[in-house]
């Protein structure tokens, strides 16, 4: 397994001399790999801390209780994730003396069960998860519909807006989580994935994807975190 990640400030926060409000995180143990990306809401005072708290909370939960998430019904898993993250955010808010909504963030995560060879993909808000396999690239967790406002970690009934899906890891070569500031540069206006961006993902060329994104001079912060699944497969076939 190989993890690649990129997280950069866009021109908006650079111009205002503010910090990047995205946060990417990876953790593993003998049973699981977990990667997470959280995108703090720019209008919130503690957006960066909220993103970090959410990403660490989700990753820790997945590593400690990962086996249950492949057994739960999706609704039960979504409620547990949302409740756990909100609890950690409330603890952080109490410590900082701020309203919990000041710690709002969108978030997405991937959990890999190394023994069962399964992958769980989770998304809340406007992050996106894509996967490559069989020479193709597809969206496995799309961003939520934002016509009535983007759902985030502090939204009431956030669990109802969580997208959660399980896939066979044998069918996936690599998986990547992108913030909206990243994936919006990867798609055409007709919502088709750009050929160049798709090629980077299919060929596991995430360094090239990073260079591609840097050239876009993004207004928003832009981040991704990827996991190469092919190393394990090559060892098994050797």
MARTORFI-267641 format. One line per field, with one value per atom (N, C-alpha, C): atom name; residue number from 1; x, y, z. Coordinates in steps of 0.001 Angstrom, whole numbers. Each point is the difference from the previous one (the first is absolute). Example, Ala and Ser with C-alpha at 12.3 -4.5 7.8 and 13.67 -1.06 7.14 Angstrom:
BEGIN
atom: N, CA, C, N, CA, C
n: 1, 1, 1, 2, 2, 2
X: 13190, -890, 900, -350, 820, -770
Y: -5690, 1190, 1200, 1050, 1190, 1090
Z: 7800, 0, 0, -720, 60, 730
This chain:
BEGIN
atom: N, CA, C, N, CA, C, N, CA, C, N, CA, C, N, CA, C, N, CA, C, N, CA, C, N, CA, C, N, CA, C, N, CA, C, N, CA, C, N, CA, C, N, CA, C, N, CA, C, N, CA, C, N, CA, C, N, CA, C, N, CA, C, N, CA, C, N, CA, C, N, CA, C, N, CA, C, N, CA, C, N, CA, C, N, CA, C, N, CA, C, N, CA, C, N, CA, C, N, CA, C, N, CA, C, N, CA, C, N, CA, C, N, CA, C, N, CA, C, N, CA, C, N, CA, C, N, CA, C, N, CA, C, N, CA, C, N, CA, C, N, CA, C, N, CA, C, N, CA, C, N, CA, C, N, CA, C, N, CA, C, N, CA, C, N, CA, C, N, CA, C, N, CA, C, N, CA, C, N, CA, C, N, CA, C, N, CA, C, N, CA, C, N, CA, C, N, CA, C, N, CA, C, N, CA, C, N, CA, C, N, CA, C, N, CA, C, N, CA, C, N, CA, C, N, CA, C, N, CA, C, N, CA, C, N, CA, C, N, CA, C, N, CA, C, N, CA, C, N, CA, C, N, CA, C, N, CA, C, N, CA, C, N, CA, C, N, CA, C, N, CA, C, N, CA, C, N, CA, C, N, CA, C, N, CA, C, N, CA, C, N, CA, C, N, CA, C, N, CA, C, N, CA, C, N, CA, C, N, CA, C, N, CA, C, N, CA, C, N, CA, C, N, CA, C, N, CA, C, N, CA, C, N, CA, C, N, CA, C, N, CA, C, N, CA, C, N, CA, C, N, CA, C, N, CA, C, N, CA, C, N, CA, C, N, CA, C, N, CA, C, N, CA, C, N, CA, C, N, CA, C, N, CA, C, N, CA, C, N, CA, C, N, CA, C, N, CA, C, N, CA, C, N, CA, C, N, CA, C, N, CA, C, N, CA, C, N, CA, C, N, CA, C, N, CA, C, N, CA, C, N, CA, C, N, CA, C, N, CA, C, N, CA, C, N, CA, C, N, CA, C, N, CA, C, N, CA, C, N, CA, C, N, CA, C, N, CA, C, N, CA, C, N, CA, C, N, CA, C, N, CA, C, N, CA, C, N, CA, C, N, CA, C, N, CA, C, N, CA, C, N, CA, C, N, CA, C, N, CA, C, N, CA, C, N, CA, C, N, CA, C, N, CA, C, N, CA, C, N, CA, C, N, CA, C, N, CA, C, N, CA, C, N, CA, C, N, CA, C, N, CA, C, N, CA, C, N, CA, C, N, CA, C, N, CA, C, N, CA, C, N, CA, C, N, CA, C, N, CA, C, N, CA, C, N, CA, C, N, CA, C, N, CA, C, N, CA, C, N, CA, C, N, CA, C, N, CA, C, N, CA, C, N, CA, C, N, CA, C, N, CA, C, N, CA, C, N, CA, C, N, CA, C, N, CA, C, N, CA, C, N, CA, C, N, CA, C, N, CA, C, N, CA, C, N, CA, C, N, CA, C, N, CA, C, N, CA, C, N, CA, C, N, CA, C, N, CA, C, N, CA, C, N, CA, C, N, CA, C, N, CA, C, N, CA, C, N, CA, C, N, CA, C, N, CA, C, N, CA, C, N, CA, C, N, CA, C, N, CA, C, N, CA, C, N, CA, C, N, CA, C, N, CA, C, N, CA, C, N, CA, C, N, CA, C, N, CA, C, N, CA, C, N, CA, C, N, CA, C, N, CA, C, N, CA, C, N, CA, C, N, CA, C, N, CA, C, N, CA, C, N, CA, C, N, CA, C, N, CA, C, N, CA, C, N, CA, C, N, CA, C, N, CA, C, N, CA, C, N, CA, C, N, CA, C, N, CA, C, N, CA, C, N, CA, C, N, CA, C, N, CA, C
n: 1, 1, 1, 2, 2, 2, 3, 3, 3, 4, 4, 4, 5, 5, 5, 6, 6, 6, 7, 7, 7, 8, 8, 8, 9, 9, 9, 10, 10, 10, 11, 11, 11, 12, 12, 12, 13, 13, 13, 14, 14, 14, 15, 15, 15, 16, 16, 16, 17, 17, 17, 18, 18, 18, 19, 19, 19, 20, 20, 20, 21, 21, 21, 22, 22, 22, 23, 23, 23, 24, 24, 24, 25, 25, 25, 26, 26, 26, 27, 27, 27, 28, 28, 28, 29, 29, 29, 30, 30, 30, 31, 31, 31, 32, 32, 32, 33, 33, 33, 34, 34, 34, 35, 35, 35, 36, 36, 36, 37, 37, 37, 38, 38, 38, 39, 39, 39, 40, 40, 40, 41, 41, 41, 42, 42, 42, 43, 43, 43, 44, 44, 44, 45, 45, 45, 46, 46, 46, 47, 47, 47, 48, 48, 48, 49, 49, 49, 50, 50, 50, 51, 51, 51, 52, 52, 52, 53, 53, 53, 54, 54, 54, 55, 55, 55, 56, 56, 56, 57, 57, 57, 58, 58, 58, 59, 59, 59, 60, 60, 60, 61, 61, 61, 62, 62, 62, 63, 63, 63, 64, 64, 64, 65, 65, 65, 66, 66, 66, 67, 67, 67, 68, 68, 68, 69, 69, 69, 70, 70, 70, 71, 71, 71, 72, 72, 72, 73, 73, 73, 74, 74, 74, 75, 75, 75, 76, 76, 76, 77, 77, 77, 78, 78, 78, 79, 79, 79, 80, 80, 80, 81, 81, 81, 82, 82, 82, 83, 83, 83, 84, 84, 84, 85, 85, 85, 86, 86, 86, 87, 87, 87, 88, 88, 88, 89, 89, 89, 90, 90, 90, 91, 91, 91, 92, 92, 92, 93, 93, 93, 94, 94, 94, 95, 95, 95, 96, 96, 96, 97, 97, 97, 98, 98, 98, 99, 99, 99, 100, 100, 100, 101, 101, 101, 102, 102, 102, 103, 103, 103, 104, 104, 104, 105, 105, 105, 106, 106, 106, 107, 107, 107, 108, 108, 108, 109, 109, 109, 110, 110, 110, 111, 111, 111, 112, 112, 112, 113, 113, 113, 114, 114, 114, 115, 115, 115, 116, 116, 116, 117, 117, 117, 118, 118, 118, 119, 119, 119, 120, 120, 120, 121, 121, 121, 122, 122, 122, 123, 123, 123, 124, 124, 124, 125, 125, 125, 126, 126, 126, 127, 127, 127, 128, 128, 128, 129, 129, 129, 130, 130, 130, 131, 131, 131, 132, 132, 132, 133, 133, 133, 134, 134, 134, 135, 135, 135, 136, 136, 136, 137, 137, 137, 138, 138, 138, 139, 139, 139, 140, 140, 140, 141, 141, 141, 142, 142, 142, 143, 143, 143, 144, 144, 144, 145, 145, 145, 146, 146, 146, 147, 147, 147, 148, 148, 148, 149, 149, 149, 150, 150, 150, 151, 151, 151, 152, 152, 152, 153, 153, 153, 154, 154, 154, 155, 155, 155, 156, 156, 156, 157, 157, 157, 158, 158, 158, 159, 159, 159, 160, 160, 160, 161, 161, 161, 162, 162, 162, 163, 163, 163, 164, 164, 164, 165, 165, 165, 166, 166, 166, 167, 167, 167, 168, 168, 168, 169, 169, 169, 170, 170, 170, 171, 171, 171, 172, 172, 172, 173, 173, 173, 174, 174, 174, 175, 175, 175, 176, 176, 176, 177, 177, 177, 178, 178, 178, 179, 179, 179, 180, 180, 180, 181, 181, 181, 182, 182, 182, 183, 183, 183, 184, 184, 184, 185, 185, 185, 186, 186, 186, 187, 187, 187, 188, 188, 188, 189, 189, 189, 190, 190, 190, 191, 191, 191, 192, 192, 192, 193, 193, 193, 194, 194, 194, 195, 195, 195, 196, 196, 196, 197, 197, 197, 198, 198, 198, 199, 199, 199, 200, 200, 200, 201, 201, 201, 202, 202, 202, 203, 203, 203, 204, 204, 204, 205, 205, 205, 206, 206, 206, 207, 207, 207, 208, 208, 208, 209, 209, 209, 210, 210, 210, 211, 211, 211, 212, 212, 212, 213, 213, 213, 214, 214, 214, 215, 215, 215, 216, 216, 216, 217, 217, 217, 218, 218, 218, 219, 219, 219, 220, 220, 220, 221, 221, 221, 222, 222, 222, 223, 223, 223, 224, 224, 224, 225, 225, 225, 226, 226, 226, 227, 227, 227, 228, 228, 228, 229, 229, 229, 230, 230, 230, 231, 231, 231, 232, 232, 232, 233, 233, 233, 234, 234, 234, 235, 235, 235, 236, 236, 236, 237, 237, 237, 238, 238, 238
X: 837, -837, 880, -456, 728, -996, 271, -870, 658, -773, 464, -1001, 498, -914, 539, -935, 321, -1055, 424, -943, 609, -638, 537, -1073, 460, -892, -353, -1255, -388, 302, -283, 338, -814, -1206, -843, 675, 394, 628, 1435, 670, 1339, -60, -957, -143, -378, -747, -428, 980, 1100, 1027, -590, -910, -625, 517, -162, 522, -911, 580, -747, -996, -1252, -1031, -417, 773, -161, 948, -335, 874, -81, 1156, 34, 713, -460, 507, -29, 1016, 78, 412, -593, 372, -138, 694, -94, 329, -448, 393, 67, 79, 177, -1232, -1156, -1237, -514, 306, -641, 958, -350, 539, -1160, 251, -1038, 590, -635, 433, -1202, 241, -1097, 417, -958, 179, -1171, 283, -1049, 274, -1056, 70, -782, 730, -645, -791, -1136, -847, 648, 320, 785, -633, -1327, -680, 73, 468, 46, 1334, -66, 1178, 1059, -439, 927, -23, -77, -134, 1150, 1217, 1160, -22, -257, -38, -1159, -1112, -1138, 302, 715, 386, 948, 984, 961, -687, -861, -694, -866, -728, -867, 805, 1090, 807, 628, 538, 622, -1054, -1161, -1062, -499, -229, -481, 1048, 1253, 1072, 173, 19, 143, -1169, -1211, -1180, 102, 388, 117, 1073, 1125, 1076, -344, -750, -344, -1183, -935, -1232, -338, 1029, -205, -853, 161, -715, -1515, -474, -1438, -606, 789, -534, -254, 558, -283, -1150, -496, -1106, -1284, 125, -1165, -800, -1282, -774, 544, -121, 563, -530, -1302, -592, 602, 238, 587, 1431, 766, 1380, 56, -888, -26, -316, -956, -345, 1164, 720, 1130, 1120, 318, 1050, -373, -1223, -431, -3, -493, -63, 1391, 904, 1358, 732, -119, 669, -584, -1312, -626, 403, 111, 443, 1402, 918, 1371, 45, -842, -47, -558, -998, -556, 1035, 789, 1066, 1017, 350, 947, -580, -1287, -657, -64, -292, -60, 1361, 1035, 1361, 384, -442, 362, -960, -1131, -969, -742, -186, -694, -1251, -914, -1147, 515, -580, 475, -81, -946, -141, 1209, 812, 1225, 1061, -270, 933, -523, -895, -645, 968, -207, 828, -746, 324, -385, 1072, -344, 986, -281, 1059, -124, 1129, -270, 996, -116, 1109, 55, 582, -673, 464, 242, 1209, 353, 154, -795, 112, 1021, 1172, 1110, -241, -813, -256, -1153, -1056, -1167, 113, 1004, 202, -1218, -500, -1149, 382, -701, 218, -1324, -3, -1164, 323, -906, 162, -1118, 386, -940, 194, -1109, 118, -1154, 332, -988, 368, -858, 291, 516, 895, 391, 1349, 508, 1186, -418, 958, -271, 1032, -454, 904, -74, 1173, 92, 889, -230, 787, 368, 1164, 459, 57, -330, 73, -430, 684, -352, 187, 949, 266, -1028, -825, -1022, 55, -569, -108, -1474, -487, -1400, -146, -1074, -345, -730, 531, -637, -788, 326, -783, -56, -1119, -99, -249, 242, -352, -1505, -470, -1444, -574, -1281, -716, 34, 526, 162, -1020, -1063, -990, -680, -108, -606, 1046, 1276, 1090, 766, 1289, 857, -124, -253, -61, 1412, 202, 1323, -111, 1118, 72, -901, -364, -841, -1450, -349, -1377, -920, -1171, -979, -398, -76, -335, 994, 1268, 1042, 67, -297, 77, -875, -1106, -913, 586, 1021, 620, 1310, 408, 1258, -146, 975, 90, 1001, -416, 848, -182, 1121, -61, 1177, -214, 1040, 304, 1296, 441, 988, 126, 996, 1352, 961, 1315, 727, -340, 667, -281, -1056, -380, 591, 763, 493, 1521, 605, 1456, 443, -779, 314, -1266, 26, -1146, 526, -770, 438, -1177, 239, -985, 429, -938, 311, -929, 559, -838, -651, -1036, -662, 943, 948, 972, 909, 132, 802, -855, -1091, -732, -661, -319, -630, 925, 1309, 953, 205, -533, 208, -1139, -1069, -1180, -270, -557, -432, -1300, -438, -1242, -1213, 118, -1111, 55, 821, 139, 710, 678, 817, 1412, 568, 1364, 970, 883, 970, 894, 307, 804, 1347, 615, 1308, -71, -997, -155, -321, -863, -346, 1234, 845, 1219, 935, 123, 851, -502, -1315, -574, 108, -332, 56, 1411, 981, 1403, 715, -758, 557, 1117, -175, 1001, -456, -47, -541, 958, 1287, 939, -339, -335, -379, -1345, -903, -1277, 244, 924, 334, 538, 896, 564, -1082, -911, -1118, -852, -300, -831, 707, 1292, 767, -44, 0, -20, -1335, -1042, -1330, -185, 935, -109, -1376, -329, -1326, -331, -1237, -496, -213, -554, -250, 1229, 78, 998, -264, 1052, -185, 871, -611, 681, -469, 881, -406, 893, -506, 795, -366, 1017, -240, 666, -524, 556, 154, 1225, 302, -247, -923, -342, 802, 784, 602, 1230, 688, 1203, -322, -1092, -424, -340, -651, -409, 1225, 1026, 1196, 723, 54, 662, -728, -1342, -774, 202, 180, 142, 1426, 968, 1417, 299
Y: -1197, 1197, 1258, 988, 1268, 1144, 946, 1161, 1222, 754, 1278, 1071, 1180, 1059, 1368, 899, 1390, 868, 1087, 949, 1390, 868, 1344, 1073, 1176, 1153, 498, 445, 680, 1492, 710, 1427, 815, -465, 735, 90, -1145, 17, 528, -177, 557, 1529, 555, 1454, 596, -739, 479, -396, -645, -474, -908, -879, -968, -1401, -921, -1345, -848, -1030, -1003, -659, -89, -532, -1426, -661, -1432, -761, -1265, -839, -1433, -607, -1397, -833, -1251, -822, -1475, -751, -1429, -752, -1164, -854, -1464, -865, -1429, -826, -1238, -997, -1349, -1087, -1304, -450, 619, -414, 974, 1297, 1005, 1103, 576, 1276, 988, 1216, 1024, 1324, 618, 1314, 932, 1252, 952, 1377, 719, 1394, 789, 1097, 893, 1411, 679, 1334, 963, 818, 939, 1060, 385, 1032, 1368, 669, 1237, 1077, 46, 1040, -232, -1169, -339, 406, 502, 523, -1076, -1223, -1089, -1093, 409, -948, -1002, 465, -889, -1012, 465, -905, -973, 469, -884, -1098, 356, -996, -1031, 481, -919, -924, 562, -802, -1070, 364, -958, -1114, 357, -1004, -993, 501, -879, -873, 576, -751, -1150, 269, -1046, -1099, 400, -978, -872, 602, -763, -963, 461, -863, -1196, 237, -1092, -1008, 478, -915, -814, 594, -696, -951, 325, -795, -328, -91, -178, -1182, -1138, -1203, 195, 833, 203, 742, 865, 796, -822, -1200, -897, -954, 86, -845, 800, 1280, 851, 244, 288, 593, 1407, 498, 1313, 1107, -49, 1046, -15, -1191, -112, 514, -364, 464, 1522, 559, 1452, 735, -519, 643, -35, -1118, -119, 967, 88, 915, 1443, 393, 1383, 359, -914, 266, 100, -879, 21, 1290, 400, 1229, 1210, 66, 1137, 59, -1148, -29, 595, -422, 517, 1494, 458, 1434, 799, -540, 686, 91, -1060, 29, 1086, 91, 1015, 1401, 144, 1305, 444, -944, 333, 455, -665, 369, 1370, 290, 1277, 1129, -315, 1043, 558, -836, 441, -851, 518, -785, -1141, -1186, -1158, 220, 836, 238, 717, 638, 640, -1026, -1283, -1084, -862, 516, -769, -366, -1180, -456, -1055, -93, -1155, -1061, -1266, -1054, -1227, -715, -1274, -910, -1301, -948, -1332, -717, -1353, -927, -1117, -1022, -1287, -539, -1248, -1108, -1046, -1192, -930, -89, -735, -1505, -502, -1436, -415, 773, -338, 500, 841, 575, 800, 828, 854, 1459, 893, 1437, 675, 830, 825, 1443, 639, 1409, 814, 1078, 841, 1456, 720, 1409, 800, 1187, 937, 1385, 577, 1331, -56, 947, 159, -617, -914, -761, -1106, -554, -1050, -1109, -1246, -1149, -674, -209, -701, -1226, -985, -1227, -411, -630, -517, -1525, -628, -1452, -458, -1013, -508, 1009, 919, 1006, 1114, 126, 1034, 757, 1206, 809, 344, -132, 312, 682, 748, 639, -1038, -291, -990, 659, 1246, 793, 1429, 392, 1357, 1021, 1269, 1035, 64, 423, 86, 1185, -63, 1074, 1251, 1087, 1227, 1073, -373, 998, 666, -729, 574, 245, 104, 211, -1280, 133, -1177, -550, -1297, -648, -175, 294, -94, -747, -99, -811, 484, 1277, 539, 179, -401, 111, -929, 496, -844, -1152, -1198, -1197, -262, 315, -196, -1461, -942, -1422, -349, 729, -284, 398, 849, 483, -709, -930, -711, -1025, -10, -1035, -1042, -1262, -1064, -1253, -476, -1157, -931, -1296, -1015, -663, -172, -585, -1141, -849, -1073, 609, -84, 608, -640, -1237, -675, 688, 785, 679, 1403, 422, 1376, 31, 795, 181, 1137, 1067, 1120, 779, 761, 823, 1362, 1049, 1358, 815, 744, 935, 1406, 791, 1363, 1012, 1134, 1109, 630, 816, 619, 936, 610, 866, -747, -1317, -832, -584, -683, -724, 929, 1224, 919, 336, -115, 229, -1255, -1117, -1275, -374, 814, -295, 1102, -405, 957, 656, 1020, 687, -906, -1046, -947, -1137, 175, -970, -1292, 2, -1151, 190, -1085, 58, 279, 961, 331, -1200, -219, -1150, -16, 1167, 91, -424, 509, -343, -1480, -532, -1425, -863, 400, -757, -56, 1103, 18, -998, -47, -896, -1455, -278, -1373, -564, 835, -437, 201, 395, 215, 1046, 1033, 1062, 1222, -182, 1059, 1167, -227, 1131, 935, -599, 795, 689, -664, 641, 1228, -113, 1137, 1170, -272, 1058, 635, -831, 479, 986, -342, 861, 1298, -79, 1202, 1012, -492, 888, 722, -457, 583, 1340, 376, 1260, 124, -990, -112, 1143, 452, 995, -650, -1201, -747, -813, -355, -976, -1312, -750, -1240, -1108, -1157, -1106, -1335, -990, -1382, -916, -1211, -1059, -1293, -746, -1210, -1208, -1170, -1262, -947, -430, -972, -1398, -725, -1357, -1070, 402, -992, -688, 596, -620, -1330, -14, -1229, -1069, 392, -960, -591, 852, -513, -1010, 278, -944, -1341, 64, -1232, -843, 689, -728, -432, 519, -324, -1459
Z: 0, 0, 0, -714, -52, 79, 870, 181, -627, -770, -542, 425, 324, 386, -388, -215, -326, 666, 622, 581, -80, -786, -238, 191, 384, 94, -1392, -157, -1220, 104, -1062, -39, 1013, 330, 949, 1363, 549, 1324, -54, -1138, -142, 53, -742, -37, 1341, 789, 1317, 1103, -400, 928, 1078, -455, 885, -321, 926, -191, -879, -574, -745, 950, -399, 882, -347, -864, -242, 928, 255, 814, -511, -288, -439, 1057, 171, 1092, -403, 445, -288, 1257, 207, 1120, -394, 696, -307, 1232, 0, 987, -713, 727, -637, -783, 263, -650, -1054, 160, -841, -457, -1153, -451, 28, 440, -11, -468, -972, -455, 1, 306, 147, -482, -560, -391, 553, 678, 493, -503, -385, -597, 883, 774, 900, -741, 556, -612, 211, -1087, 71, 863, 38, 761, 1508, 397, 1430, 621, 1221, 686, 240, 302, 333, -1070, -1266, -1098, -50, 151, -79, 1136, 1208, 1146, -124, -535, -209, -1009, -1064, -1004, 602, 740, 624, 1006, 828, 1011, -654, -1052, -689, -646, -694, -707, 982, 1094, 993, 679, 299, 668, -870, -1278, -916, -155, -191, -187, 1238, 1168, 1243, 191, -286, 135, -935, -1231, -969, 411, 504, 379, 1247, 913, 1247, -158, -880, -110, -1448, -827, -1430, -383, 696, -391, 52, 935, 150, -1190, -635, -1098, -1257, -66, -1106, 338, 1227, 459, 202, 375, 239, -1278, 157, -1082, -224, -1232, -320, 905, 304, 836, 1398, 545, 1335, 7, -1028, -107, -135, -816, -202, 1298, 760, 1272, 984, 33, 927, -378, -1291, -454, 325, -366, 212, 1480, 837, 1440, 613, -426, 541, -370, -1243, -441, 723, 92, 673, 1474, 651, 1393, 133, -878, 56, -294, -916, -308, 1178, 673, 1173, 1121, 157, 1001, -349, -1287, -442, 175, -314, 132, 1455, 898, 1425, 508, -472, 404, -540, -1218, -628, 312, 647, 345, -1192, -1051, -1209, -232, -820, -444, -882, 130, -749, -1504, -447, -1443, -592, 859, -483, -397, 259, -325, -1156, -787, -1066, -1121, -562, -1125, -802, -1281, -808, 222, -196, 255, -854, -306, -717, 459, -22, 500, -723, -18, -564, 1056, 231, 937, -771, 103, -682, 1029, -133, 843, -644, 582, -595, -13, 898, 65, -915, 21, -815, -1433, -240, -1333, -455, 919, -284, 226, -687, 153, 306, 1030, 330, -355, -722, -374, 640, 661, 735, -406, -214, -368, 590, 509, 516, -515, -827, -538, -1419, -338, -1397, -363, 812, -397, -969, -726, -972, 136, -190, -1, -1370, -597, -1288, 148, -859, 34, -1422, -126, -1287, 69, -1116, -80, -1387, -526, -1323, -1107, 186, -1028, -54, 1025, 29, 1318, -10, 1207, 197, 1224, 266, 1350, 121, 1270, 856, 1186, 874, 1132, 318, 953, -529, -599, -536, 1104, -277, 983, 151, 1164, 212, -746, -258, -677, 871, -545, 789, -358, -703, -420, 1194, 1112, 1201, 1084, -415, 946, 240, 181, 171, 1417, 113, 1302, 545, 1280, 626, 1332, 687, 1214, 1129, -2, 1078, -427, -1206, -476, 783, 359, 684, -916, 538, -769, -1133, 257, -1020, -456, 899, -343, -1201, -158, -1104, -1349, 8, -1239, -315, 835, -219, -1117, -895, -1032, 476, 45, 517, -859, -564, -892, 256, -252, 192, -1343, -275, -1264, 243, -1006, 4, -361, 901, -237, -1170, -331, -1115, -1329, -60, -1236, -99, 1013, 60, 42, -872, -23, 910, 13, 875, 284, 1073, 389, 430, -295, 328, 520, 1072, 550, -401, -520, -441, 663, 397, 454, -1226, 234, -1148, -741, 729, -657, -950, 179, -909, -1109, 352, -1044, -1017, 390, -957, -1163, 194, -1093, -846, 443, -668, -939, -1, -802, -1014, -1139, -1014, 470, -729, 349, -139, -827, -179, 1024, 1040, 1104, -399, -1131, -393, 546, 521, 524, -1150, 185, -1038, -291, -1258, -427, 708, 129, 632, 1465, 710, 1413, 178, -844, 70, -217, -940, -279, 1196, 708, 1198, 1045, 181, 1004, -445, -1237, -526, 67, -295, -23, 1338, 1014, 1333, -8, -798, -121, 811, 1299, 856, 169, -208, -12, -1168, -1145, -1173, 231, 693, 322, 871, 952, 847, -803, -933, -842, -875, -495, -810, 811, 1247, 835, 361, 271, 342, -1147, -1234, -1165, -185, 669, -212, 705, 883, 749, 665, 780, 600, 955, -44, 938, 1375, -8, 1237, 398, 1286, 433, -745, -301, -758, 591, 162, 671, -548, 105, -241, 820, 238, 616, -718, -422, -788, 646, -333, 479, -1175, -252, -1057, 542, -617, 443, -735, -982, -909, 565, 937, 555, 657, 763, 663, -1021, -1082, -1035, -683, -258, -680, 879, 1317, 908, 13, -33, 36, -1257, -1134, -1258, -275, 807, -214, 362
